[in-house]
Amino acid sequence: MTIASFCRPVRDAWVWSIESCFQLFPCLADPAKRSSWGLKLALLVLHLIFVGVLFLFDRYLIQKTKKEPWYIAIYLALFLATLFQYFFTSSSSPGYVLDAMRAGNETHSTFSRTSATSKQPALRKNGSLNSPVDGRQLGRDVPGVNTTSWDKLVMEMYPLGSSSRNWTCTYCNVAQPPRSKHCHDCDKCVLQFDHHCVWLGTCIGQGNHCRFWWYIFEETILCIWTGIFYITFLKANITRQCYLVLTNQTTYELVRRRRISYLRSIPERVYPFSKGMCRNLYNFCCARSSIYAMEPLPTADELDVKARPYTCVDVFSCRCC
């Protein structure tokens, strides 16, 4: 059996599974929609990771959750509201020019039916019938019937004498109202075009600009709030690590001191392996000759010297260094 004959069934099974997935989820068949949904999923996972790390490793935040649950409840409510606003905004229409034309067509159709019903041919006084009114004349001044009427509506929004070439889209071949623009990503003209948001996977225009503003507002507050949590978390960890370096301790020795047999009998404020702050810092940063260097336990006389309280003479003689 050759490698090609072995890989062919695997490839066929893979292609079949992908086609089955596309049949179950037709939206994934479009590469642009796949990319959009993949970006949304990535943004969702990013939010969950940033918030989840805090609740897993920040002890201060865990204690604050137990003491002040309402504070964390407000934060989680903002987190969920931001995610909801994100998906709500990304699934909303920015207001396409073609949709505005269709809405105008529906409005005109309703108006035409009403007008045709109310203006049926009536009997004249001499008993003869009036000629029916031309439907084209009824819809002549009503926008939305066809491209010609839409062009007329848009033309009225521009100054007299403007050329139709200046406000006709070369891609959609439709008349663009003022403040409209063709989006090359969506391949449609958008009313009051602001920009195409890659993170949302849609344009920002007249239909969803307000929703986009609320999403940015909520996301900004959430980022600032989460940043404060991270600064507090990192500040506490950096402060503790600096304290350990200056006293030549480890986290295990600091937390589990009472469980270590050779440290259990030593007072809390005595650091048996400390050689002074400056020498501890120098040995930690510059004098690491080997990763296998080992330190012996201090003698009883050395512990007595370390346990002796500081005096003014010790301060001037830099005993702590």
N, C-alpha and C positions, 0 to 999 in steps of 0.2 A: 504494500500500500504506500503510495507516494504522499508527500506532504500536501500537495494540491487536492488530492481526493479526500484527504482527511479534513482539510479546512473548509471544503465546499459545503458539507452539511452544517457546520457551525455557522458559516456565513449566511446560509439560507435561513437557519433558525433565528439568527439575529435580525435579518431583514423582516422575517415574518412577525417577530415580536414588536418591531418598530411600527410596522404597518397596522398591527392590531391595536397598538397604543394610539396611533393617529385616528383609527376608527372610533375608539372609545372617547377620545378627546380631540375633536376636529380642530380646535383652536391651536393645537400643537403642530399641525401640519404646515402652518405658515412659518417660515424661518424668522420673520420679523416679530411675530407674536411669541415664538419660543424664546427669542432673545429678551423680549420685554418681560415675560413671566419669569425667566431665569434671573433677571436683574431684580425683580420684585422679591423673589425668594431669597436672593443674596442679601438684600437690604433688611429683610425680616430676620434672617439668621444673625446678621451683624448686630441688630438691636438686642436680640435675645442673648447673645454672647456678652456684650458690654454690660448689660444689667445683671446677667446671671453670675458673672465673675464677682461682682460686688457682694451678692447675697451668699456666695459660697465661701469667700475668703476674708471678707471684711468683718471681723469680730465686733467692732464698734457698731456697725450697721445692724448686725444681728441682735446685739443687746438693745439698740435703739428700737428695733422692731418689737421686742418684747415689752419695753417700757412705754413707748409711745406708738402704738399700732396705728393711730389715726394719721400720724405723719407719713408713715410708709404707705398707708392706704391712699392718701392723696397723690403720692408719687406714682404708685402703680396705676391709679385712675388716669393720670396724665399720660403715662406710658401707653395704656390701651387706647386712650382717645387719640393719641398721635398716630398709632398704627391704623386705627379706623379711618381717620381723616386722610391718611396716605392712600389707602385703597379706594376710599370714596372719591378722592380727587382724581386718581389715575384712571378710574373707570368712567368719569364724566366726560361729556362732549364739550370741546372748547367753543362750539358754535361754527359750523361749516357753512360756507356760502351756498353750497348745493342744498343743504337742509333748509336754509332760509328760503330758497326758491321753491322747494316742495311745500313748505308751510304756506307760502303765498299762493301756490296752485290750489291747495285745499280750501283756503279762504275764498279764493275767487270762484271755485266750483260751487261752494255753498251760496255765495252771493248771486251767481248766475241762475241757479235753480230757483232761488227765492224771487228774483226779478222776473224770470220767465213765467212763473206761476201767477204773479200779481199783474202781469201785463199780457194776458191772453187776448186774442182778437175779440173785440166787442162789436155788437150790432150798432150800426149808425142809426140816426133818427129816422132815415128813410128805409131802414130794414136791410141795407147792404152791409157786408162785413168789411172791417178794416184789414189792411194788409199786416201780416205779422211783423214784429220788430226784428231786425237782423241781430242774431246773437253776437256777431263780431262787433257790432256797434256798441252793444251793452258792455263787452269786456275790453273795449278799446282803452279806457282810462283806469282800468283796474289792474294793478300789478300782479304778477305771479302766474299768468296764464301760460306763457311760453317765454322763450328767450327774448323775443322782441319787446314784450311788456316789461320783462325784468331789466332790459337795457334802458328802457324809458324811465323806469323808476330810479335806476342808478344815475342816469344822466341828470335828473333833477337835483341830485345831491352835489353835483359839481358846478362850477361857474359856467356861465354861458360862453360858448365858443371853444370849450375844451374838446380835445380830440379823443375819440373812443379808443385809440391805440394806447393812450396813456393809462387807462384804467381797465383794460381787457387783459386777462391772464393768458399768457402764451402757452401755458401747460394745460389748464382746464378749459380754455376758450370760453370763459364766462366773464361777465362784467363784475369787477370788484368794487364794492362800496368803499368809501373812504375808510382808512385805517385797516384795511384788509391786506393780506399778503398770502402768497402761496408757500406752503410748507413742503419742502422737498422730502422730508422724512415721512410725513403722513400722505404726501401726494394729493393734498387738497388745499383749497383756499380757506383761510380762517378769518372770521370777523374779529376785528380789534386784536390782531395778532400781537402777542407779547414775545414769546420765544417757544422753542421746542425743548421741553424738559426731558433729558435722557433718563433721569432717575425715575420719573413717573411714566415714561414711555408714551407720552401724549403731548399735544400742543397746549399752551396756555393762551386762552383767548377770552372772548366776551362771556362765554358760558361757564367757565370754571376759574376765572381769575380770582374771585372772592374766596372760593374754596382753597385755592392754592395759597393765598395769603394766610388763611387760618392754619393751614398745614405748616407753613414756614414759621409762623408764630409759635405754634405748639412745639415744633421740633427744636426751635431755638431755646425755649424754656427748658425742655427736657435735656438738651445738651448741656446747658449751664448747670442745671441741678445735678446731672450725672457727673459733670466735671468737678463740682464741689465735693461729691462723694469720693471721687478718685483722688483728688488732692489731699483730702483728709486721710484717706487710706494710705497713700504713698508717703505723706508727711509722717505719719505714725511709724511706718516701717523704716523709713530712712533715719528718723531720730533714734529708733531702737538699735538699728545696725551701727550707727555712729557710736552710740553708748557702748555696744559690745566691743567694737574695735578699740576704743580708748581704754577700756578696762581689761582687754585681752580675755574675753569670754565668748562662749558660743550660745546660741539660742537654747540648745538642749540643757546646758549648764545653768542658764538663767531660769528656765521654766521648771526643770526637774531637779533643782538643787537638793531638795530634801530627800530625794530618792537615790542620790548618788552617795555611796558609802564614804568615800574619802572627802566629800564636801559637806556632809551632814553635820559634823561637829564644828565647822568653821562659821563664825558669825556672818550675818547677811552682808554687812558693809565691808567685809574683807574679801579682796579679790586675790586668791592665792597665786595665780599665774601672771599677775600684773607686774610690769617692771617700770611703771611710770607712763604717763600719757604720751609723752614725746617718743620714748623708746618703743612703746607699743605700736604707735602709729608708724614709726620708721620700720620696725620689723614686719608689720603687716603689708606695707606698701613697697619697700625697697630691699629688704634683707632676706627675702625668701630664697635661700640657696637651694633648697630641696623640698619637694612635696612630701617627702617621707621624714622630715625633721620631727622629733618627739621631745616633749618637755617633761622633765622629772617633777615629782611632787615636791613642794617646798618643805624644808625642815621645820621643826617646831620653833627654833629661834627666828627663822625668817617670818613665820606667821605671827610671832609676837611683835616683831618690828612693824609688820604691815598693819597689825591691829592697834598699834599705838596711836592715840589721837594726835591730830596736827596742832602745832604751835606756831607762833609768829616766826620763830627761828626756822622752822621747817618750810614755811612759805617763802622766806627770803633765800633759803638754800635750795629751793626748787626740788624739795623732796618728792612732790607729786609728779614731777617730770622725769 
